[in-house]
Amino acid sequence: MKAPKIIVGLMLVAGAVSVANLPAKEPDTWQTGTLIGLDTRTTITEGIGNEHYEERETKNGKKVINGNSYQIDQPKVTFVLTVRIGDITYTVEHIKNLFFGYNPTDMVVNDPVTVSIQKDKLVLIRPDGKEYKTTIVRIARNERRAD
């Protein structure tokens, strides 16, 4: 009975040693950019709806359908931010959450922002110091001026 416990213990120790020897995750590279645009886009989506119908027969044998239905269309607000980092301009989007999450209405256009690019996400440091993760939808190289 003790042999299985010992084997499991050795496996756990071996796993812990191998995890400890993994290379550390590279630190995030934070850069300073400029918030050059902050807009919203509103679309109407079909939202909550309900349909309920009942079919029944009356005393004289006729079929009657009674019912009701309703649908509430919901607006979907998407924040569109444009950030310039060096000679690249990133356009990012984030869908507004009615109850939870952050809505970037306290960010100021043309102010410097601290950002990190992580795959298809652009992470900004909010004015309160917390991270704000958005999805990159466009990357453009800025036009160079002829001197």
Backbone torsions as a table, in degrees:
resi	resn	phi	psi	omega
1	MET	NA	-30.1	-179.1
2	LYS	-77.6	-26.0	-176.8
3	ALA	-61.0	-46.5	178.5
4	PRO	-61.8	-36.9	179.7
5	LYS	-65.8	-38.8	179.8
6	ILE	-66.9	-42.7	179.9
7	ILE	-63.0	-43.9	178.8
8	VAL	-63.0	-41.7	178.7
9	GLY	-61.6	-43.6	178.6
10	LEU	-64.9	-37.8	178.6
11	MET	-64.7	-40.0	179.0
12	LEU	-65.0	-41.9	179.2
13	VAL	-65.1	-43.3	179.8
14	ALA	-62.9	-40.0	178.0
15	GLY	-65.4	-40.0	179.5
16	ALA	-65.9	-38.9	179.4
17	VAL	-66.7	-41.5	-179.2
18	SER	-68.4	-35.2	176.8
19	VAL	-68.2	-37.8	179.7
20	ALA	-66.0	-26.5	-178.5
21	ASN	-88.7	-1.4	177.3
22	LEU	-67.5	146.5	177.8
23	PRO	-66.2	145.0	-179.2
24	ALA	-68.2	148.9	178.4
25	LYS	-64.2	136.6	179.3
26	GLU	-62.6	139.4	179.2
27	PRO	-65.7	148.4	177.6
28	ASP	-63.0	142.5	176.9
29	THR	-98.5	111.1	-179.3
30	TRP	-97.5	139.0	-179.5
31	GLN	-128.8	163.0	174.8
32	THR	-104.0	128.8	177.9
33	GLY	-128.5	-170.9	178.5
34	THR	-128.2	129.4	175.3
35	LEU	-78.3	107.9	-176.1
36	ILE	-103.7	-3.2	178.1
37	GLY	-160.9	140.5	175.8
38	LEU	-144.8	106.9	-177.5
39	ASP	-129.4	170.1	173.3
40	THR	-126.5	150.8	175.3
41	ARG	-129.0	126.6	-178.2
42	THR	-113.3	129.3	174.4
43	THR	-126.7	152.2	178.5
44	ILE	-99.8	126.0	178.2
45	THR	-116.4	149.9	176.1
46	GLU	-68.1	126.7	-173.6
47	GLY	-107.7	-133.3	-175.5
48	ILE	-70.7	136.3	178.0
49	GLY	-149.4	163.0	-179.6
50	ASN	-152.9	138.7	173.9
51	GLU	-132.2	135.2	178.1
52	HIS	-144.2	118.9	179.7
53	TYR	-129.5	141.5	176.1
54	GLU	-124.6	137.2	176.6
55	GLU	-111.4	130.7	178.8
56	ARG	-145.7	162.4	178.2
57	GLU	-102.3	143.3	175.8
58	THR	-87.6	177.6	-178.3
59	LYS	-62.8	-31.7	-178.9
60	ASN	-89.4	10.0	173.3
61	GLY	90.8	1.9	178.6
62	LYS	-81.6	145.9	176.5
63	LYS	-90.2	135.3	179.4
64	VAL	-125.5	135.6	177.0
65	ILE	-111.6	120.0	175.6
66	ASN	-112.3	145.4	177.9
67	GLY	179.7	177.1	176.5
68	ASN	-150.9	159.5	175.8
69	SER	-153.0	154.6	174.2
70	TYR	-153.8	157.9	176.5
71	GLN	-147.9	135.3	178.9
72	ILE	-112.4	116.4	176.7
73	ASP	-78.7	137.9	-177.2
74	GLN	-114.1	133.9	173.5
75	PRO	-77.2	140.0	176.3
76	LYS	-115.1	117.6	-178.5
77	VAL	-100.5	128.4	177.5
78	THR	-117.7	126.3	175.0
79	PHE	-83.5	131.8	178.8
80	VAL	-117.9	115.0	-179.7
81	LEU	-112.6	144.8	176.7
82	THR	-121.7	124.7	-176.7
83	VAL	-125.5	131.2	176.6
84	ARG	-103.8	126.4	176.2
85	ILE	-126.1	108.1	-177.4
86	GLY	62.6	-124.6	-179.1
87	ASP	-100.7	17.0	179.4
88	ILE	-118.4	138.3	175.3
89	THR	-114.7	127.3	179.9
90	TYR	-107.9	133.5	171.5
91	THR	-108.8	126.7	-176.7
92	VAL	-127.6	155.2	179.8
93	GLU	-130.1	151.9	176.1
94	HIS	-150.4	126.7	-179.6
95	ILE	-78.8	131.0	-179.6
96	LYS	-66.5	134.0	176.4
97	ASN	-104.9	126.6	-175.0
98	LEU	-66.7	-35.0	-172.4
99	PHE	-110.2	-36.1	-175.4
100	PHE	-125.3	166.1	175.0
101	GLY	93.5	-176.4	-174.8
102	TYR	-115.6	136.9	174.9
103	ASN	-117.0	121.2	-167.2
104	PRO	-77.2	39.1	-177.7
105	THR	-75.1	-9.9	178.5
106	ASP	-96.7	2.7	177.3
107	MET	-83.1	147.0	-175.1
108	VAL	-111.5	125.9	178.9
109	VAL	-64.4	141.1	-178.0
110	ASN	75.8	7.1	173.2
111	ASP	-88.3	151.7	174.5
112	PRO	-70.0	145.9	176.9
113	VAL	-133.1	147.7	175.4
114	THR	-94.5	126.3	-174.1
115	VAL	-134.7	158.8	173.7
116	SER	-139.2	136.4	178.5
117	ILE	-99.4	122.8	-178.3
118	GLN	-130.1	95.2	-176.7
119	LYS	58.8	-115.4	-179.0
120	ASP	-97.7	16.7	-179.3
121	LYS	-115.4	147.1	171.4
122	LEU	-117.4	120.7	-178.4
123	VAL	-104.3	123.6	178.7
124	LEU	-108.4	150.0	171.6
125	ILE	-90.8	120.0	-177.8
126	ARG	-72.1	166.0	177.1
127	PRO	-58.7	-26.1	178.6
128	ASP	-87.7	4.6	175.6
129	GLY	91.8	-5.6	-179.8
130	LYS	-88.3	163.7	179.2
131	GLU	-84.3	144.4	177.8
132	TYR	-128.1	109.3	-174.8
133	LYS	-96.6	126.8	-179.6
134	THR	-126.2	166.7	-179.0
135	THR	-102.7	128.1	178.4
136	ILE	-75.1	126.6	178.3
137	VAL	-114.6	-13.8	179.9
138	ARG	-157.6	139.2	174.5
139	ILE	-127.3	128.4	-179.1
140	ALA	-134.9	139.0	174.4
141	ARG	-84.1	132.2	-179.4
142	ASN	-68.7	145.7	178.5
143	GLU	-69.2	139.4	178.2
144	ARG	-89.7	138.9	179.2
145	ARG	-82.4	141.0	175.4
146	ALA	-84.2	123.3	-178.6
147	ASP	-87.4	NA	NA
